[in-house]
Amino acid sequence: MAEIRGTCDERFTRVRDTFAASLAQDDVGASVAVYVDGEPVVDLWGGHVDAARTTPWERDTIVNVWSTTKTMVALCALILADRGALDLDAPVADYWPEFAAAGKGGVRVRHVLGYTAGLPTWAEPITVPELFDREDVTARLAAQPARWAPGAVGCYHPLTQGFLIGEVVRRITGRTLGAFFAEEVAGPLGADFHIGLPVEHDHRVAPVIPPPGGTGDAAPGLPGEQPNPAIVVQDANRAAWRRAEIPSAGGHGNARSVGLVQSVLASGGAVGGVRLLSAAGCLRVLEEQFRGVDRYLGVPIRYGIGYRIEGRTCSWGGWGGSVVVVDLNTRMTVAYVMNQMLKQGALGDSRGLGVVLAAYHGLATAA
């Protein structure tokens, strides 16, 4: 059995048991965190950082969380909207005039956050190294036409959404998305999450491990299309990927930091005496942007402002298994982050779901 370390409130022992079972069966190394009212009630980690299981996963181990990073992007947009610096109803071109090219003047900020902007990928082939040039990839998106009328089709944007919102943030603040997040979110909260990882943190990074039998698999493309770009798991283990700001998929953190940041929404906008949003600003995440079958994922879904929503809960996860769930009713946030990726359904696998269900059991027990 892998050693589990950290703290766990006695009400949430089922979370610890579920985590232990996952480490014994599917995981190599991982961390889980549960926050209630912004306070940590579960902060656990265990297993190993390497597939050979020679180096233990430590308290400060971090890993690339793929699309769980998108929740950080959405939170930045919500913060700017709450400050009055960003109008979610405004055309993207109001902030980024070049974006109006090719008939995209009607694409609004909320279309991008709600996956109905019609720009799920680049029109021309693009390679992974080219993603590291922010100016080039955003200029390409600005120049190309949308596939569908704004708001007409729900289609997950695996990589483009972060660059689109990131450029809007840069035009408003003069800072890249990674810099804005570091200075306005992670820094004030003391959260160990990074969009663009400085070299001094490399020694703490656990490499992501491909799903069993899938070492060369690329992230899926749109139905009937080849992935563009063709990202493979090993791309995230390269220094160039870590240095680049890839706002949709390149964030590095652990369950503690993911849960801490996202607990801002569950706690009415303030955590640990740091207020990032008003209570009303938090509720905007629940504004429905799309309800139906997502063209990329192929499953029924409801999108709010940058998150999947169900009732008063918002969530999202990353390729291979990481996930965060934020419940505005119970004021609980649950995060699960790991290095061993699994082949999964469109909305994740059972590991993160098991942790979430165990946390709800603990909440019910507490009540």
N, C-alpha and C positions, 0 to 999 in steps of 0.2 A: 504494500500500500504506500502511495506517495504521502509524504509528510505534508500536513496542512498547517499553516501558521496564520497568525492574525487574531482578530477579535470577533466575537459573535455573541450578541445578546441572547440570553437563554430562551427568549420567545421565538427566536429564529433558528433553532437548532436543526430544523428540517432543511434549511438552506445549506448548512454545513454538511449534513448527511448526503444531500443531493450532489453537492460539489465533490464530496469524497467519492461517490459512486461514479461520477463522470471522469474523475482523474484515474480511477481504477480501470475504466473501460475504454474511453475514447480519447481523453485528453493526454497531452504530454506535459504542458504547463499552462496555468491559467490563473485568473483572479476573479473574484466576485465581490460586489459591494451593494449594500442596501442602505439608503438614506430615508429617514422619516422626519418630516419637518426640517430638512436640511442637516440633520444630525446623523452621523454614521452609526448604524445598528449592526451592520455586518461589514467586515473588511478582512477578507481572507485571500490567501494565495498559496499555491503549492505546485508540485511537480518540477519540471525541468525546462530549461531554455533551449536545449538541443535534443534532436531526435534520438541521439545515442544515450540520452538520460545520464549525462555525466556532470552537468552543471545545474545546481538548483535554481529554481525561480525565486528571486528575492523580493523583498518588499518594494523596492524601487525599480523592478524590471518593467520595461515598457515594450510595446510591440505595435506594429502597423495594424490598424483596425479597419482598413478599407473603408467601406461606405458609412460606417458609424460616424466617420468624420463629418458627414453631411449634417448631423444634428448640431455641430458646432457652427457650421456655416449659417444654418437657419437661425440659430440663436443670435448671431451677430446681426443679421438682418432685422430681427425682432427688436433688438436693442436700439438700432438706428431709427427704426420706425417709431419706437416709443419716445425717442428724443425729439421727434419731429424732423429729423434730418433726411429720412427716407419715407416717401409716400408709396405704399404698396400698390395703390391704384394707378400710379403714374406710369407712362410708357418708359421702358428701359432707356429709350433714346433721349429722354429728358436729362438723364445723367451722363449718357454715353452717346453723343450725337452720331458717331459713325455707325452705331448699331441700327440705325433706321434704313440702311442700305438694303436693297433687294426686297423692298416691300414690308419690312419688319417694324414699321412705325407704330403698329397697333399692339405689339407685344408688350404687355405690362409686367411690372416686377412680380406681381402675384402669379402670373402665368408661369414664370420661371420657377418660383418656389413651389408651385403646385403641379409641376411636370406637365403643363399643357402649352408650353412655348413653341413646340414643334421643332426643337433643335436637339434631338436626343444624341446626335453624334456629328462629326464633321462631314461635310459634303465630299471632300477629297481625302484620299488616304493619308493617314498620319501615323508616325511611328512613336514608340514609347519615348526615346530620347527627345523627340520634338516637343513632348509635353512639358519638358523642363524650361522651355522658353515661353514664359507667360505672355509676353507682348505678341509673339507670333500666333499662339493658339487663340488668343482672344480676338486678334485682328481677323483671323480666318472665320471665326464665328460671326463677327460683325458683318463681314462681306457676304456671307452665304444667305440664301433664302430659307425661310421656315418651310417645313414639309407640309404643315397643315395650318389652317386659320387659327389664330390665337384662341385658346380656350376650347377648341373643338375636340381634341383627342388627348386622352391621358396616356402618356408614354414616359416611363422612367428614363431619366437622363443620367446614365451611369457615371460619366465623367464631365460632361459639359456644364452641368448645373453649377458646380462649384466655381468654375472659371467665370461663368456669366455673373453670378452674384458677387464673386470676388472683384471683378472689374467695376461693378457698380459701387461697391464699398470703396475701392481705390479712388474712383472719381469723386466721391463725396468727402472722403477723409484725407486723401493724399497718402494713404498707407495701404499696403497690400493686405489681403485678408489675413495672412498669417501674422503680420505685424499688429494689425488691429486686434485680433484675437488675443495675442500675447499680452498686449498692453492694457486692453480694456476688459478682458474676461479672465484668462488664466492667471495673470499677474495679481490682480486684486484678490482673487479667490485663493491663491496659492495652489493652483491645480497643475499637476505635472502632465499636461497635455500640450502637444506641439504640432503645428502645421508648418512644416519646414523645420527639420531637426538640426540644431547646431552640433558640430562635430564632437564637442565635449561630452555628449550624451551617448555616443555610439557604443560604449562599453556596456551600457545597460540594456541594449536592445536584444530581445529574443527574436531570432529569425522566424519568419512564418514558414510553416511546414505544409507542403502540398497535401491534398487529400490522398489517402491510400490508393495506389494504382493510377494516380492522376498527375504525375510529376510534370508533364508538358502541357496540361490543360490551359487554355486561354479563357479569360472571362467571356461569357456568351455575348454574341452580337444580337442585333435586332432580328426578329424572325425572318428567315430567308436571306440573311445577309452575313457576311464575314465580320468578325469583330474588328472595330476600327477605333483605336489601335488594338492590336492583338496583345493584350497584357497577359503575361503568365505570372504565376505565383512568385517565382524567383526574382522578378523585377523589383519587388518591394524590399529585397534583401541587399540591394546595391546602394552604395553610398550616394550616388547621384539622385536616386529616388528620395532618399531621406532628406537631402539638402533642399530639393525642390519644394515649392509650395504647390501641392496638388490637392486643392480644397475638397474635392469629392471623394478622395480615396487614399490620401497620403498621411493622415494624422497618426501620431504615435502617442500612446498613453497606456493606462491600465484601468481596471474596473474602478478603482478609487477615484481617479481623476475624471473619468467619463461620468461617473455617478455624481461627483461633486458639482461639476459644471451644470449638468442637466437638472440637478435638484433645484436650481434657481427657478425653473418653471413650476415645479411642484410646490414650492414654498412661497408663492406669491411674489417672487421677484428678488428676494433678499436671502442670503445665506451667510452665517457667521458675521453678521453686522455689515456685510457688503451688499448694497442694493444695486442691481443691474437693470431691473425692470420694475415698472409699476404693476400692481395687481391686474389692472385692465390690460396692460401690455402683454402679460403672460397669457391671458385668455385669447388673444388674437391667434395663437397657434392653432386653435380649434376651428377657425373659419374655413369651412369646407370649400375646396377649390375643384375637386373632381370626385365623382362617385361612379364606379363602373369597372369594367375589365381593362386593366392596364395592357397596352399593346406590346410592351417589352416583356413584362413579367408573366402575362397570360393568366392573371388571377384577378378576382374582384377585389377592389381596394377603395378606400377613401383617403384622399390627400387633404391635409390642412395646409398651414403655412410651413412647408419644408419637412413635414413629418407625416407618417401614416397616422390616422386618427380613428379612434373607436370610442364613442361616448365622450368622456372627458379625459381620455388617455391618449397620449401621443408616443410614438416609438419609431425606431429604425434600427437596422442592423447592417453588418458588413459581410462581404463575400467570405464564405467559409465558416461563419458562426457567431461572431461578436454581436452583441445587441444591447440596447438600452431602452427601458420602458419608463415613462413618466406618467404618473397618475395624479391629476390635479384634484380629484375628489379626496383621495386618501392621503395626499401629500407625500406619496412614496415614490422613490426612484430606485430602479434595479438595473445594475450593469453587470455584464459578463464579457470578459475579454480573454482570448486564448491564442496560442501559437499554432496548434494543430487544426488545420482546416479540414472540413468534411464536405463531401458532396451533399448538397442540400436541396430542399425545395425552394421555390421562388422567395419565400419569406422566412428562411432560416431552417435550423435543425432542432432536435429535441433537447440539446444541452442547455441552451439559453432559456428555452421555454420551461424546462424543468426547474431552473433556478427561479424564474419569475413566479411560477405556480407555488413553489415552496415559500417564497416571500409573502405571497398573499395568504398562505396558511398561517404564517407567523403573525401577520397583521390581524387576522380573524381571532387567533388565540389571545392576542393582546387585548382585543376588544372585549 
